[in-house]
């Protein structure tokens, strides 16, 4: 018997198995790794090369031609300001010093005696003037001898660390001969040049970060102390000086360092760079909404730093964005956050963090 055409669909439905007539089951949520949009300190980075210098540095030399009698320091010793480092032969100066003191004492007695007689009108004012002149002369002679004696003592002009010793006891030194060096390394100066296009962003107090191959991956932080008053007309760059605290005396003068000047410091929204999806010049992220579903959001990206990007528009603090697995998720699809990426754990650990 032939069925009417209008009843054919009904007959086909009746002939289908029971499992085929059921509604397809919904797909399970896609596992993803997400990160929270956070507000963090951010700054634009300008790279430069700089050379370290001690905060205070001096080459200690002799002032007179004399023989070294005693040395009071060792290589690399920490010394205090005013500490005697080297004594030179000064027997003659000590004898002259005793003579000058005796002359001064005698001149003082003669002056006091004549002054008393002038008060009693037993001596003239002119004689008192002569005795005053003799007293002043004796004082000047004593100061001269003390100065000559001081030239035979080499003292530390400030607190610091000494370099290598270049003399030995008994050596004859002349003016200009290098005895040793003295550096105040508690704080280091770092001089570097910056293109003049960044001149308006430069100001004392601006933070810097510096690294050097000699110290591995260690980062030294400091701040700009001063900016040169002139721009080099050839290179169109300006010289900048920063100070870096060096309490453990790790940094040494003369080391070449790579400097990052942190200009335009600000508080801004940041996301991991792995959350960005780029198409041409446009950037998007996959944000997880309140219903645990993915939604495609256009964002405006600002500056970047290793592993992070600044977000100027499109997101708010506290939003969750997909950092890994976004390429397998479609807008509107349900997702399951397998782990939150806070930047402290490696990806392998996050992937294995499923509940």
Secondary structure, DSSP 8 states (H G I E B T S, - for coil): ----GGGHHHHHHHHS-TTTTS-------EEEEEEE-EEEEEEEEEEEEEEEEEEEEEEEE-SS-EEEEEE---TT-EE-TT-EEEEE--HHHHHHHHHHHHHHHHHHHHHHHHHHHHHTTSS-HHHHHHHHHHHHHHHHHHHHHHHHHHTTEEE-SSSEEE------TT-EE-TT-EEEEEEEEEEEEEEEEEEGGGGGG--TT-EEEEE-GGGTT--EEEEEEEEEEEE-TTT-EEEEEEEEE-TT----TT-EEEEEEEEEEEEEEEEEGGG-EEETTEEEEEEE-TTSBEEEEEEEEEEEETTEEEEEES--TT-EEEEESGGG--TT-BEEEEEE--SSS-HHHHHT---
